[in-house]
Amino acid sequence: MSKKSKIKHKSILIITTSGGGGHLQAARAKYLDEKSKNPHVKIKVKDLLKEAGGKAFGRFMINVWDVAQRKGCVRTLEFWVNNVPIFDVLFGIPVFFQILYRLFRNDVDHVIDTQPLCLSSIVGAVRLYRFFSKKTVVIEKFLTELPTNYATHYLKPIKKLRKKNRGLVKLVTTEPLLSDNETAESFWQKYCGLSESFISYGDFPIRPNFKKFQNKKLHKDTFPLHIRLKSPEEKSYFKDVLKKGGTKATIKNDNLQINIEPSWKITTLMLGSQPTQEATLQYVKNFIDVINHESTKNKKHVFFVFCSKKKFEDVPLQKRIHELVMNMKDYPENLTIIPMSSQDDDVIAPLYFRSDATVTKAGGVTAMELIAAARGKIWIHHENTFNPFEKLLFDNPFFTLSSYKGMPKWEYGNATYLGEMKGAQMVTPETFLQASRTFLSSG
């Protein structure tokens, strides 16, 4: 009886982290990308923040970050990112041994890193693993922010590495946003201590459905969109808002299909994986006001609003929007507002592509997805007020945190990059009122 020869397939370790959605989305994108290249590849994913300080501490840190996102606490977000070096010191040794263990256990050939924590520990583990395994393993590090001088929390740890250790890091990103008289070479030398020859200008770490639209031109034909309904309440909300807006759609089982007509004006609001409830509601109210006073009443408008998971909210955002729409007496007949639960990229990507305008935050991966798929007007949300607790905590001589137009500095860098490349503009719910009115009246 003949024995089948064992085929050793490539093994990859992907290092990512929770807290927001961008790092996880990038890791998922690379997972799918590697699987498409080689279906037999073995891939292990390590969520560093979940495990570095133990599960209880990891959950605490993730919850703190996500709550700050939902509350729009800009200075709290900056505080935590500014203290990443302290995290690296406290958990550097546990991370080193955790990574080293996974490298040997999974006989890893390649490492992909989509997060900014504990780089020196990861590099140290890879160097030791290379010595004993005799493998030429490198760390393919994907920058999940657009390369600007505001992405220092990602770039500084690379610069702090010893010169021999920098050679183990292959930074994958896109062309940087340069200031006057600055070159790409001087940018990379200044911010991460690497020559441009060590930088790989590769594809964005974005999910597969966004890549489908990268080089696609928009032709406004009838555009079918399929939305997953995740609860009986959501199905009921959809039936009500579609009827109120006079929009036909088909609801079958747990799916809704809406055929977007070429003449419809489509606007999408998506304030990250942890959207700020109050800001979202204010955008909805102001958009209703704009449509009520807009001159072209014969134009059909559909406003897609992404909501967070219900478990994070005392009163779900979907429910609040539904009540707002259904109880409004002067609601415009030519407007349909659709409060959606979180959706996969097979819904988000085509919606970005078809939208005449999008309102989003400037998270790194979101910015990359907009560059790839969006063809309409891009508005970037920023906060215009500070949480009272933040003001009490941070407005004192012991803290030097500053807000970059009401957003964390790395998001401000992404917004600036989008402004240069896609003509994006920054808005708050208040300034959105005039911005959208000008945009819609100009066609």
Secondary structure, 3 states (H helix, E strand, C coil): CCCCCCCCCCEEEEEECCCCCHHHHHHHHHHHHHHHHCCCCEEEEEEHHHHCCCHHHHHHHHHHHHHHHHHCCHHHHHHHHHCHHHHHHHHHHHHHHHHHHHHHHCCCCEEEECCCCCHHHHHHHHHHHHHHHCCCCCEEEECCCCCCCCCHHHHHHHHHCCHHHHCCEEEEECCCCCCCCCCHHHHHHHHHCCCHHHEEECCCCCCHHHHCCCCCCCCCCCEEEEEECCCHHHHHHHHHHHHHHCCCCEEECCEEEEEECCCCEEEEEECCCCCCHHHHHHHHHHHHHHHHHCCCCCCCEEEEEECCCHHHCCCCHHHHHHHHHHHCCCCCCCEEEEEECCCCHHHHHHHHHHCCEEEECCCHHHHHHHHHHCCCEEEEECCCCCCHHHHHHHCCCCCCCCCCCCCCHHHHHHHHHHHHHHCCEEECHHHHHHHHHHHHHCC
